[in-house]
Amino acid sequence: MYVDFNGLSARKAYHWLASTVTPRPVAWVSSLSAGGIANLAPFSFFQVVTHTPPTLMVCPLLNSDGSMKDTATNIAATGEFVVNLVPFALVSAMNQTSFGYDRATSEFDAAQVASLPCQKVKPPRVAGVPVSFECRLASITPYPADTPSCHVILGEVVAAHIDEAIVGPNGQVDPHQLDAVSRMGADWYGRTRSDTNFELTRPVGWAR
Ligand SMILES: Cc1cc2nc3c(=O)[nH]c(=O)nc-3n(C[C@H](O)[C@H](O)[C@H](O)COP(=O)(O)O)c2cc1C
């Protein structure tokens, strides 16, 4: 099957990209509105960009009416956000926070998600998650510039909260204990806790 992306509808392009570039980790992003309302929403267009400076990328799409999602609006206004990873135990709550609540409603309240304070940024983090990254906005860029469909948000990680239970005696994070969920195509999700995980060492002589 050959798919020519030239002239492909946005819906079809999304379908082929989102259902094949998988599994994508889910950033459960907490932010504060300029008025101080705590917002929480999941984003799977999410990645590590570099470690120097430690930087994460989250890409909220625009709403169908062309407006920015609350997460992007809040980050642009306050310059701060938190990326929480989603444990399998909280997958239903995560899903509920993707509902389009109005800006005056905090998803923490609506989806009954417990929060904890951060140390270096004002937005709260999610309680009961294996990892939360406190981030300061590095850049927010509409993409593409002429007809944007999303905002590429880069955030510098200024601190992390890591559940010690996920760290093994060798100092490495155990993917089974992390048990983070990831997004796949349609309604499918994956877990880092999986019987099909395997280890693979680098080739001998591999240089960093
Ligand atoms: C697992 C999952 C992943 C999602 N990933 C994205 C994403 O990468 N980009 C996006 O724009 N919306 C994504 N969504 C939808 C948003 O979470 C949803 O539009 C949400 O209402 C945005 O909230 P906000 O307006 O408070 O920022 C995702 C939803 C789910 C359940």
The ligand as an ORCA input file, in Angstrom:
! r2SCAN-3c Opt
* xyz 0 1
  C      -4.082      9.764     25.520
  C      -4.429     11.068     24.888
  C      -3.469     11.751     24.181
  C      -3.762     12.997     23.591
  N      -2.789     13.636     22.894
  C      -3.034     14.847     22.352
  C      -2.016     15.544     21.632
  O      -0.883     15.080     21.492
  N      -2.327     16.766     21.120
  C      -3.560     17.341     21.295
  O      -3.785     18.457     20.830
  N      -4.547     16.700     21.971
  C      -4.305     15.478     22.517
  N      -5.293     14.833     23.211
  C      -6.569     15.528     23.433
  C      -6.478     16.558     24.576
  O      -6.129     15.916     25.786
  C      -7.828     17.274     24.737
  O      -8.077     18.060     23.595
  C      -7.926     18.113     25.994
  O      -9.272     18.519     26.193
  C      -7.074     19.365     25.944
  O      -7.267     20.025     27.170
  P      -6.991     21.557     27.413
  O      -7.867     22.358     26.443
  O      -7.367     21.740     28.835
  O      -5.537     21.805     27.152
  C      -5.042     13.566     23.757
  C      -6.031     12.863     24.465
  C      -5.723     11.627     25.016
  C      -6.769     10.870     25.785
*
